[in-house]
Amino acid sequence: MSENTTHFGFRTVPEHEKANMVRAVFDSVAGKYDVMNDLMSIGIHRLWKRIAVDLAHVRSGEKVLDLAGGTGDLTALFRKRVGARGFVVLSDINAEMLRRGRDRIIDDGLAESVAYAQIDAEKLPFPDDSFDCISIGFGLRNVTHKDKALNSMYRALKPGGRLIVLEFSEVHNELLRKAYDLYSFKVLPFLGKLVANDAESYRYLAESIRMHPNQEKLKAMMEKAGFERCEYFDLMQGIVAVHRGYKF
């Protein structure tokens, strides 16, 4: 792959086109995003997110940046942890996803001390040492330059701050991996077509998971960006992993 191309699922595309292609995917699925998440994971994604928030160790009064926050699941959980004295920024590169997340936070009565920002994870528009915790849930695999994003997150964290990356990862058990592949490339696009009238976007989502760095590679990328005490926690045999690193 040349320096001017990148992956979009299994396809090789010009780097400058990927962000718009990802944006189109999430524009298409935004209306059914929460319903599809529940269907795809049988609701287990809610437990994964609670585990990620538990591992973040956020406390009352802290400041949190939720990147690729989508419809606000993680933001709502963080907001409850930091309380009204704290502050959470719900952010996403996609305007439609961000709008739905904002509406949900308001409807849930959690709008106090929550702000909203349409931003690119590679170029965070915040001063150095701004946040106690930065999270990115099921979004890093869609970022074109993951190293730039990790560097940007490191810069925006306060000393002692934590990065939490919740993402699909590499399945360890061979039998489970075969079943997971069958589900991902056959069942998932079918559900996407049936519920969201969009098989292709969910085919891309399955492909993007396979192209994402596995647990050890992502840990190494975090360490290269400057994070210390990096570790990961496999959930469901590695279908999902939570990575955590600290800035000291």
Backbone as CSV, one residue per row, in Angstrom:
resi,resn,N_x,N_y,N_z,CA_x,CA_y,CA_z,C_x,C_y,C_z
1,MET,0.842,-1.190,0.000,0.000,0.000,0.000,0.879,1.242,0.000
2,SER,0.644,2.184,-0.897,1.457,3.389,-0.986,1.087,4.332,0.149
3,GLU,1.925,5.375,0.327,1.693,6.299,1.419,0.443,7.146,1.208
4,ASN,-0.096,7.147,-0.007,-1.259,7.972,-0.303,-2.552,7.172,-0.359
5,THR,-2.498,5.912,0.025,-3.698,5.094,0.046,-3.884,4.486,1.433
6,THR,-5.100,4.025,1.690,-5.409,3.409,2.970,-6.511,2.388,2.756
7,HIS,-6.913,1.733,3.852,-7.966,0.729,3.778,-9.330,1.361,4.027
8,PHE,-10.307,0.946,3.254,-11.713,1.180,3.563,-12.354,-0.197,3.514
9,GLY,-12.457,-0.837,4.693,-12.787,-2.261,4.696,-11.662,-3.020,4.025
10,PHE,-12.006,-3.886,3.090,-10.999,-4.658,2.371,-10.506,-3.940,1.118
11,ARG,-11.081,-2.796,0.822,-10.700,-2.040,-0.371,-9.534,-1.099,-0.066
12,THR,-8.742,-0.830,-1.085,-7.701,0.183,-0.998,-8.206,1.447,-1.681
13,VAL,-8.185,2.554,-0.936,-8.742,3.810,-1.448,-7.755,4.936,-1.181
14,PRO,-7.850,6.048,-1.926,-7.018,7.220,-1.628,-7.286,7.722,-0.209
15,GLU,-6.232,8.104,0.486,-6.383,8.546,1.870,-7.392,9.678,2.020
16,HIS,-7.351,10.628,1.083,-8.194,11.810,1.229,-9.679,11.497,1.042
17,GLU,-9.999,10.292,0.558,-11.396,9.929,0.337,-12.013,9.171,1.515
18,LYS,-11.171,8.605,2.381,-11.700,7.692,3.396,-12.664,8.381,4.361
19,ALA,-12.307,9.560,4.841,-13.167,10.227,5.833,-14.569,10.444,5.289
20,ASN,-14.666,10.863,4.035,-15.986,11.075,3.435,-16.732,9.762,3.243
21,MET,-16.001,8.696,2.939,-16.636,7.391,2.763,-17.163,6.873,4.101
22,VAL,-16.386,7.047,5.151,-16.849,6.647,6.486,-18.052,7.487,6.893
23,ARG,-17.982,8.781,6.607,-19.101,9.666,6.943,-20.378,9.207,6.250
24,ALA,-20.260,8.780,4.995,-21.432,8.318,4.252,-22.028,7.067,4.887
25,VAL,-21.157,6.177,5.369,-21.636,4.965,6.046,-22.497,5.334,7.247
26,PHE,-22.003,6.238,8.079,-22.721,6.555,9.312,-23.903,7.486,9.065
27,ASP,-23.850,8.281,8.003,-25.062,9.004,7.602,-26.177,8.015,7.273
28,SER,-25.785,6.923,6.607,-26.763,5.933,6.172,-27.363,5.155,7.337
29,VAL,-26.533,4.814,8.337,-27.003,3.922,9.406,-27.465,4.656,10.654
30,ALA,-27.301,5.981,10.705,-27.572,6.726,11.942,-28.972,6.469,12.487
31,GLY,-29.963,6.446,11.608,-31.342,6.308,12.051,-31.643,4.980,12.728
32,LYS,-30.910,3.946,12.375,-31.134,2.614,12.951,-29.948,2.138,13.776
33,TYR,-29.048,3.054,14.114,-27.786,2.671,14.765,-28.018,1.949,16.088
34,ASP,-28.831,2.516,16.950,-29.056,1.900,18.261,-29.793,0.574,18.152
35,VAL,-30.785,0.523,17.275,-31.523,-0.729,17.072,-30.593,-1.822,16.564
36,MET,-29.746,-1.473,15.592,-28.824,-2.464,15.030,-27.783,-2.906,16.053
37,ASN,-27.315,-1.985,16.894,-26.365,-2.379,17.936,-26.968,-3.427,18.863
38,ASP,-28.227,-3.216,19.234,-28.892,-4.187,20.104,-29.072,-5.530,19.401
39,LEU,-29.452,-5.491,18.132,-29.632,-6.730,17.386,-28.318,-7.462,17.168
40,MET,-27.288,-6.722,16.746,-26.009,-7.341,16.414,-25.356,-8.017,17.614
41,SER,-25.510,-7.407,18.785,-24.823,-7.925,19.977,-25.776,-8.564,20.979
42,ILE,-27.041,-8.674,20.618,-28.090,-9.155,21.535,-28.070,-8.315,22.816
43,GLY,-27.784,-7.039,22.652,-27.782,-6.126,23.782,-26.511,-6.115,24.606
44,ILE,-25.552,-7.002,24.295,-24.351,-7.125,25.126,-23.447,-5.906,25.010
45,HIS,-23.609,-5.113,23.934,-22.768,-3.918,23.796,-22.931,-2.989,24.989
46,ARG,-24.079,-3.020,25.631,-24.306,-2.160,26.796,-23.413,-2.585,27.968
47,LEU,-23.225,-3.889,28.122,-22.324,-4.387,29.162,-20.882,-4.033,28.840
48,TRP,-20.474,-4.191,27.565,-19.113,-3.831,27.161,-18.819,-2.378,27.515
49,LYS,-19.773,-1.495,27.261,-19.567,-0.067,27.518,-19.478,0.210,29.011
50,ARG,-20.261,-0.494,29.801,-20.179,-0.304,31.251,-18.822,-0.769,31.780
51,ILE,-18.325,-1.860,31.228,-17.000,-2.345,31.636,-15.932,-1.316,31.281
52,ALA,-16.021,-0.743,30.082,-15.046,0.268,29.656,-15.064,1.467,30.599
53,VAL,-16.253,1.917,30.976,-16.357,3.052,31.884,-15.817,2.691,33.265
54,ASP,-16.079,1.483,33.734,-15.516,1.037,35.012,-13.991,1.091,34.985
55,LEU,-13.403,0.658,33.862,-11.941,0.629,33.740,-11.337,2.023,33.615
56,ALA,-12.166,3.013,33.278,-11.664,4.385,33.145,-11.415,5.045,34.496
57,HIS,-12.034,4.540,35.559,-11.843,5.061,36.915,-12.086,6.569,37.002
58,VAL,-13.111,7.051,36.306,-13.416,8.478,36.411,-14.123,8.761,37.728
59,ARG,-13.876,9.969,38.226,-14.423,10.367,39.525,-15.239,11.650,39.391
60,SER,-15.986,11.943,40.418,-16.797,13.154,40.445,-15.927,14.379,40.192
61,GLY,-16.402,15.256,39.313,-15.703,16.498,39.036,-14.689,16.433,37.910
62,GLU,-14.432,15.261,37.344,-13.428,15.148,36.294,-13.986,15.547,34.924
63,LYS,-13.058,15.764,33.980,-13.412,16.147,32.616,-13.104,14.990,31.679
64,VAL,-14.093,14.643,30.846,-13.988,13.490,29.961,-14.299,13.911,28.529
65,LEU,-13.516,13.409,27.580,-13.795,13.575,26.154,-14.181,12.220,25.583
66,ASP,-15.398,12.134,25.069,-15.894,10.899,24.448,-15.816,11.070,22.934
67,LEU,-14.778,10.482,22.327,-14.582,10.571,20.882,-15.406,9.510,20.166
68,ALA,-15.823,9.815,18.941,-16.678,8.902,18.177,-17.857,8.476,19.040
69,GLY,-18.395,9.462,19.768,-19.410,9.170,20.784,-20.764,8.778,20.241
70,GLY,-20.987,9.008,18.949,-22.207,8.535,18.313,-23.469,8.970,19.034
71,THR,-24.313,8.017,19.356,-25.609,8.335,19.956,-25.560,8.467,21.478
72,GLY,-24.359,8.529,22.050,-24.220,8.989,23.422,-24.210,7.955,24.526
73,ASP,-24.082,6.673,24.206,-24.089,5.651,25.262,-23.000,5.899,26.304
74,LEU,-21.760,6.054,25.853,-20.652,6.237,26.786,-20.730,7.590,27.478
75,THR,-21.124,8.622,26.724,-21.257,9.944,27.335,-22.232,9.903,28.505
76,ALA,-23.370,9.239,28.341,-24.356,9.150,29.423,-23.763,8.463,30.650
77,LEU,-23.029,7.393,30.429,-22.413,6.679,31.553,-21.360,7.530,32.241
78,PHE,-20.531,8.215,31.447,-19.509,9.081,32.041,-20.149,10.251,32.796
79,ARG,-21.200,10.809,32.221,-21.861,11.949,32.868,-22.382,11.563,34.254
80,LYS,-22.903,10.370,34.374,-23.398,9.917,35.670,-22.257,9.742,36.670
81,ARG,-21.075,9.392,36.173,-19.920,9.205,37.059,-19.319,10.537,37.512
82,VAL,-19.192,11.493,36.591,-18.516,12.743,36.955,-19.448,13.728,37.643
83,GLY,-20.758,13.555,37.481,-21.727,14.406,38.132,-21.776,15.811,37.553
84,ALA,-22.601,16.648,38.161,-22.787,18.013,37.662,-21.535,18.860,37.835
85,ARG,-20.648,18.484,38.764,-19.398,19.237,38.951,-18.365,18.874,37.888
86,GLY,-18.590,17.762,37.200,-17.678,17.357,36.145,-18.116,17.903,34.799
87,PHE,-17.511,17.348,33.737,-17.786,17.870,32.404,-17.478,16.780,31.393
88,VAL,-18.388,16.556,30.449,-18.181,15.553,29.403,-18.429,16.214,28.048
89,VAL,-17.523,15.966,27.115,-17.711,16.417,25.741,-18.092,15.211,24.887
90,LEU,-19.293,15.238,24.334,-19.724,14.229,23.370,-19.288,14.702,21.992
91,SER,-18.442,13.925,21.326,-17.919,14.356,20.031,-18.050,13.242,19.009
92,ASP,-18.128,13.651,17.759,-18.157,12.705,16.652,-17.797,13.488,15.393
93,ILE,-17.201,12.807,14.430,-16.887,13.470,13.164,-18.128,13.581,12.283
94,ASN,-19.146,12.791,12.612,-20.356,12.739,11.803,-21.467,13.576,12.435
95,ALA,-21.953,14.570,11.701,-22.936,15.504,12.245,-24.256,14.829,12.593
96,GLU,-24.693,13.880,11.774,-25.978,13.229,12.018,-25.920,12.364,13.275
97,MET,-24.825,11.634,13.460,-24.671,10.836,14.673,-24.627,11.752,15.900
98,LEU,-23.895,12.844,15.786,-23.767,13.771,16.910,-25.116,14.382,17.269
99,ARG,-25.912,14.708,16.268,-27.233,15.276,16.526,-28.102,14.294,17.299
100,ARG,-28.061,13.043,16.895,-28.859,12.035,17.599,-28.352,11.812,19.020
101,GLY,-27.042,11.869,19.196,-26.492,11.741,20.543,-26.899,12.889,21.442
102,ARG,-26.837,14.101,20.903,-27.249,15.289,21.676,-28.720,15.186,22.076
103,ASP,-29.577,14.806,21.133,-31.007,14.693,21.438,-31.255,13.667,22.538
104,ARG,-30.503,12.587,22.486,-30.701,11.542,23.492,-30.258,12.016,24.875
105,ILE,-29.107,12.702,24.944,-28.624,13.202,26.227,-29.638,14.176,26.828
106,ILE,-30.210,15.035,26.000,-31.229,15.981,26.471,-32.466,15.237,26.954
107,ASP,-32.921,14.262,26.165,-34.119,13.502,26.524,-33.927,12.738,27.832
108,ASP,-32.705,12.296,28.097,-32.416,11.530,29.314,-32.169,12.413,30.531
109,GLY,-32.253,13.737,30.340,-32.077,14.648,31.458,-30.647,14.785,31.935
110,LEU,-29.684,14.565,31.030,-28.273,14.597,31.409,-27.512,15.750,30.756
111,ALA,-28.236,16.734,30.217,-27.598,17.773,29.404,-26.707,18.707,30.217
112,GLU,-26.986,18.864,31.506,-26.152,19.741,32.322,-24.721,19.206,32.353
113,SER,-23.764,20.071,32.080,-22.338,19.724,32.093,-21.935,18.781,30.954
114,VAL,-22.704,18.759,29.873,-22.326,18.033,28.658,-22.260,19.032,27.505
115,ALA,-21.156,18.985,26.757,-20.993,19.817,25.561,-20.883,18.901,24.351
116,TYR,-20.996,19.484,23.159,-21.027,18.699,21.921,-20.062,19.315,20.917
117,ALA,-19.322,18.465,20.209,-18.331,18.970,19.261,-18.198,18.010,18.095
118,GLN,-18.298,18.547,16.873,-18.036,17.758,15.673,-16.556,17.906,15.351
119,ILE,-15.773,16.883,15.660,-14.320,16.984,15.525,-13.721,15.715,14.949
120,ASP,-12.529,15.875,14.421,-11.717,14.793,13.877,-10.751,14.339,14.960
121,ALA,-10.749,13.051,15.268,-9.889,12.522,16.333,-8.406,12.734,16.045
122,GLU,-8.042,12.909,14.780,-6.640,13.131,14.438,-6.172,14.533,14.768
123,LYS,-7.107,15.468,14.933,-6.750,16.878,15.146,-7.658,17.465,16.222
124,LEU,-7.425,17.086,17.455,-8.303,17.541,18.537,-8.109,19.039,18.790
125,PRO,-9.189,19.815,18.767,-9.094,21.272,18.904,-9.108,21.735,20.360
126,PHE,-8.338,21.070,21.214,-8.311,21.392,22.632,-6.873,21.678,23.053
127,PRO,-6.696,22.521,24.063,-5.342,22.781,24.568,-4.716,21.524,25.158
128,ASP,-3.411,21.547,25.321,-2.711,20.464,26.008,-3.287,20.302,27.415
129,ASP,-3.251,19.056,27.898,-3.592,18.766,29.297,-5.010,19.217,29.664
130,SER,-5.978,18.886,28.803,-7.355,19.362,29.020,-8.252,18.375,29.758
131,PHE,-8.019,17.056,29.598,-8.986,16.065,30.066,-8.357,15.053,31.017
132,ASP,-9.186,14.599,31.955,-8.756,13.525,32.857,-8.879,12.160,32.193
133,CYS,-9.806,12.050,31.252,-10.024,10.780,30.553,-10.479,11.067,29.136
134,ILE,-9.959,10.309,28.195,-10.444,10.333,26.819,-10.838,8.908,26.452
135,SER,-12.022,8.763,25.896,-12.480,7.452,25.447,-12.796,7.509,23.961
136,ILE,-12.634,6.369,23.301,-13.108,6.227,21.927,-13.676,4.821,21.793
137,GLY,-14.977,4.748,21.597,-15.674,3.463,21.571,-16.111,3.090,20.169
138,PHE,-15.571,2.009,19.659,-15.927,1.477,18.337,-15.752,2.545,17.251
139,GLY,-14.696,3.331,17.396,-14.445,4.385,16.423,-13.032,4.425,15.884
140,LEU,-12.073,3.921,16.636,-10.678,4.037,16.208,-10.422,3.308,14.897
141,ARG,-11.137,2.218,14.654,-10.889,1.467,13.420,-11.288,2.268,12.174
142,ASN,-12.121,3.289,12.349,-12.548,4.103,11.212,-11.631,5.300,10.958
143,VAL,-10.668,5.513,11.830,-9.747,6.643,11.702,-8.675,6.318,10.666
144,THR,-8.404,7.270,9.772,-7.437,7.024,8.703,-6.032,6.871,9.256
145,HIS,-5.589,7.818,10.076,-4.234,7.791,10.645,-4.346,7.574,12.154
146,LYS,-4.344,6.326,12.563,-4.543,6.003,13.977,-3.414,6.546,14.838
147,ASP,-2.191,6.577,14.295,-1.062,7.088,15.060,-1.244,8.577,15.366
148,LYS,-1.722,9.333,14.400,-1.973,10.755,14.625,-3.063,10.956,15.675
149,ALA,-4.090,10.137,15.616,-5.167,10.242,16.595,-4.651,9.948,18.004
150,LEU,-3.855,8.912,18.153,-3.318,8.558,19.467,-2.400,9.660,19.989
151,ASN,-1.594,10.238,19.111,-0.730,11.357,19.518,-1.568,12.548,19.970
152,SER,-2.650,12.823,19.258,-3.520,13.941,19.596,-4.211,13.708,20.940
153,MET,-4.639,12.477,21.179,-5.265,12.142,22.455,-4.275,12.291,23.608
154,TYR,-3.046,11.835,23.379,-2.024,11.943,24.419,-1.789,13.405,24.789
155,ARG,-1.690,14.250,23.794,-1.453,15.676,24.028,-2.582,16.305,24.844
156,ALA,-3.826,15.923,24.548,-4.982,16.555,25.191,-5.266,16.025,26.589
157,LEU,-4.626,14.937,26.980,-4.823,14.404,28.327,-3.961,15.136,29.343
158,LYS,-4.496,15.281,30.550,-3.712,15.798,31.663,-2.712,14.737,32.134
159,PRO,-1.617,15.133,32.761,-0.767,14.134,33.432,-1.591,13.342,34.446
160,GLY,-1.472,12.037,34.389,-2.306,11.166,35.207,-3.590,10.766,34.523
161,GLY,-3.843,11.320,33.326,-5.060,11.008,32.590,-5.023,9.641,31.948
162,ARG,-6.217,9.135,31.618,-6.342,7.795,31.068,-6.972,7.831,29.684
163,LEU,-6.468,6.985,28.805,-7.107,6.731,27.510,-7.789,5.379,27.569
164,ILE,-9.039,5.331,27.125,-9.793,4.086,27.039,-10.204,3.876,25.580
165,VAL,-9.785,2.757,25.014,-10.173,2.397,23.648,-11.005,1.122,23.721
166,LEU,-12.274,1.236,23.377,-13.173,0.081,23.308,-13.364,-0.247,21.838
167,GLU,-12.969,-1.461,21.447,-13.002,-1.763,20.016,-13.105,-3.267,19.790
168,PHE,-13.705,-3.633,18.669,-13.656,-5.030,18.247,-12.206,-5.410,18.003
169,SER,-11.872,-6.682,18.266,-10.478,-7.070,18.160,-10.357,-8.486,17.604
170,GLU,-9.278,-9.165,17.953,-8.980,-10.464,17.353,-9.488,-11.597,18.250
171,VAL,-10.293,-12.471,17.686,-10.850,-13.610,18.420,-9.781,-14.693,18.552
172,HIS,-9.624,-15.246,19.748,-8.543,-16.197,20.000,-8.931,-17.637,19.675
173,ASN,-10.128,-18.009,20.029,-10.567,-19.396,19.839,-10.895,-19.644,18.372
174,GLU,-10.305,-20.692,17.793,-10.462,-20.934,16.359,-11.898,-21.252,15.974
175,LEU,-12.584,-22.080,16.757,-13.964,-22.413,16.435,-14.860,-21.185,16.539
176,LEU,-14.646,-20.384,17.578,-15.430,-19.165,17.735,-15.126,-18.194,16.596
177,ARG,-13.856,-18.137,16.182,-13.494,-17.232,15.097,-14.211,-17.595,13.804
178,LYS,-14.315,-18.884,13.514,-15.021,-19.316,12.300,-16.506,-18.964,12.373
179,ALA,-17.099,-19.174,13.540,-18.511,-18.833,13.703,-18.709,-17.326,13.614
180,TYR,-17.783,-16.585,14.177,-17.851,-15.123,14.149,-17.708,-14.592,12.727
181,ASP,-16.835,-15.211,11.937,-16.682,-14.811,10.531,-17.981,-15.063,9.757
182,LEU,-18.584,-16.203,9.993,-19.846,-16.522,9.322,-20.916,-15.500,9.686
183,TYR,-20.987,-15.189,10.963,-21.960,-14.201,11.418,-21.680,-12.830,10.794
184,SER,-20.407,-12.429,10.807,-20.036,-11.085,10.355,-20.326,-10.863,8.879
185,PHE,-20.022,-11.864,8.057,-20.084,-11.653,6.611,-21.361,-12.183,5.961
186,LYS,-22.150,-12.918,6.723,-23.419,-13.414,6.193,-24.625,-12.817,6.933
187,VAL,-24.644,-12.991,8.249,-25.793,-12.566,9.037,-25.848,-11.047,9.169
188,LEU,-24.709,-10.429,9.452,-24.694,-8.986,9.687,-25.177,-8.172,8.482
189,PRO,-24.678,-8.426,7.270,-25.227,-7.686,6.122,-26.719,-7.954,5.902
190,PHE,-27.149,-9.187,6.191,-28.570,-9.504,6.058,-29.403,-8.666,7.021
191,LEU,-28.949,-8.559,8.296,-29.658,-7.728,9.267,-29.652,-6.265,8.829
192,GLY,-28.500,-5.820,8.289,-28.406,-4.447,7.818,-29.402,-4.154,6.717
193,LYS,-29.565,-5.103,5.810,-30.528,-4.947,4.723,-31.956,-4.963,5.262
194,LEU,-32.223,-5.879,6.183,-33.571,-6.057,6.701,-34.024,-4.870,7.550
195,VAL,-33.131,-4.379,8.424,-33.526,-3.354,9.406,-33.233,-1.942,8.912
196,ALA,-32.046,-1.759,8.299,-31.628,-0.412,7.898,-31.650,-0.211,6.391
197,ASN,-32.065,-1.236,5.663,-32.074,-1.185,4.200,-30.700,-0.816,3.650
198,ASP,-29.650,-1.383,4.273,-28.281,-1.034,3.893,-27.344,-2.188,4.245
199,ALA,-27.215,-3.135,3.333,-26.306,-4.262,3.559,-24.853,-3.836,3.428
200,GLU,-24.553,-2.927,2.491,-23.169,-2.579,2.190,-22.472,-1.903,3.365
201,SER,-23.170,-1.021,4.069,-22.542,-0.347,5.207,-22.155,-1.346,6.290
202,TYR,-22.992,-2.330,6.510,-22.679,-3.314,7.543,-21.648,-4.326,7.062
203,ARG,-21.544,-4.520,5.769,-20.438,-5.316,5.232,-19.118,-4.582,5.463
204,TYR,-19.142,-3.258,5.242,-17.939,-2.466,5.520,-17.560,-2.565,6.999
205,LEU,-18.541,-2.461,7.895,-18.243,-2.523,9.321,-17.565,-3.838,9.688
206,ALA,-18.027,-4.934,9.096,-17.402,-6.238,9.352,-15.974,-6.265,8.822
207,GLU,-15.775,-5.717,7.637,-14.432,-5.698,7.049,-13.490,-4.804,7.849
208,SER,-13.992,-3.673,8.316,-13.140,-2.736,9.054,-12.633,-3.356,10.353
209,ILE,-13.439,-4.222,10.944,-13.002,-4.916,12.161,-11.798,-5.798,11.862
210,ARG,-11.834,-6.491,10.726,-10.736,-7.397,10.377,-9.455,-6.648,10.025
211,MET,-9.577,-5.405,9.584,-8.401,-4.631,9.208,-7.810,-3.849,10.388
212,HIS,-8.499,-3.831,11.507,-8.039,-3.079,12.675,-6.887,-3.824,13.354
213,PRO,-5.896,-3.098,13.893,-4.795,-3.766,14.607,-5.311,-4.634,15.753
214,ASN,-4.696,-5.798,15.927,-5.126,-6.681,17.013,-4.657,-6.123,18.360
215,GLN,-4.909,-6.880,19.413,-4.677,-6.387,20.763,-3.235,-5.947,20.990
216,GLU,-2.274,-6.795,20.619,-0.873,-6.480,20.872,-0.388,-5.324,19.998
217,LYS,-0.849,-5.272,18.753,-0.428,-4.190,17.864,-0.959,-2.845,18.333
218,LEU,-2.211,-2.822,18.778,-2.763,-1.566,19.268,-2.068,-1.141,20.557
219,LYS,-1.764,-2.080,21.410,-1.020,-1.757,22.630,0.321,-1.130,22.283
220,ALA,1.013,-1.684,21.294,2.305,-1.146,20.866,2.153,0.257,20.282
221,MET,1.066,0.495,19.554,0.817,1.826,18.993,0.584,2.848,20.114
222,MET,-0.120,2.448,21.131,-0.352,3.345,22.263,0.956,3.677,22.972
223,GLU,1.790,2.676,23.147,3.086,2.898,23.792,3.963,3.825,22.956
224,LYS,3.918,3.659,21.657,4.699,4.522,20.769,4.240,5.974,20.862
225,ALA,2.943,6.183,21.103,2.397,7.536,21.243,2.752,8.168,22.584
226,GLY,3.326,7.380,23.496,3.757,7.915,24.785,3.010,7.386,25.989
227,PHE,1.960,6.616,25.767,1.185,6.093,26.894,1.979,5.055,27.670
228,GLU,1.776,5.035,28.967,2.469,4.098,29.846,1.466,3.186,30.537
229,ARG,1.997,2.110,31.124,1.169,1.102,31.809,0.019,0.640,30.913
230,CYS,0.325,0.461,29.630,-0.713,0.057,28.674,-1.092,-1.404,28.899
231,GLU,-2.358,-1.677,28.847,-2.850,-3.039,29.002,-4.193,-3.153,28.296
232,TYR,-4.607,-4.404,28.092,-5.914,-4.599,27.470,-6.655,-5.719,28.173
233,PHE,-7.959,-5.666,28.033,-8.853,-6.609,28.691,-9.758,-7.210,27.624
234,ASP,-9.588,-8.489,27.352,-10.403,-9.159,26.346,-11.791,-9.466,26.890
235,LEU,-12.779,-9.238,26.079,-14.156,-9.586,26.407,-14.648,-10.571,25.359
236,MET,-15.322,-11.609,25.796,-15.873,-12.620,24.888,-14.791,-13.178,23.955
237,GLN,-13.701,-13.643,24.563,-12.614,-14.305,23.826,-11.961,-13.389,22.780
238,GLY,-12.014,-12.096,23.011,-11.342,-11.177,22.107,-12.225,-10.585,21.030
239,ILE,-13.506,-10.940,20.999,-14.405,-10.273,20.048,-14.313,-8.764,20.259
240,VAL,-14.225,-8.378,21.521,-14.052,-6.978,21.895,-12.910,-6.897,22.901
241,ALA,-12.166,-5.806,22.853,-11.124,-5.566,23.845,-11.193,-4.124,24.314
242,VAL,-10.887,-3.926,25.585,-10.740,-2.586,26.140,-9.259,-2.356,26.396
243,HIS,-8.686,-1.354,25.728,-7.300,-0.956,25.972,-7.289,0.259,26.899
244,ARG,-6.305,0.249,27.812,-6.149,1.385,28.731,-4.688,1.790,28.795
245,GLY,-4.450,3.086,28.735,-3.098,3.603,28.889,-3.137,4.911,29.658
246,TYR,-2.007,5.266,30.275,-1.923,6.453,31.123,-0.900,7.440,30.577
247,LYS,-1.163,8.713,30.811,-0.179,9.762,30.533,0.402,10.218,31.861
248,PHE,1.726,10.123,31.986,2.380,10.548,33.239,3.329,11.710,32.979
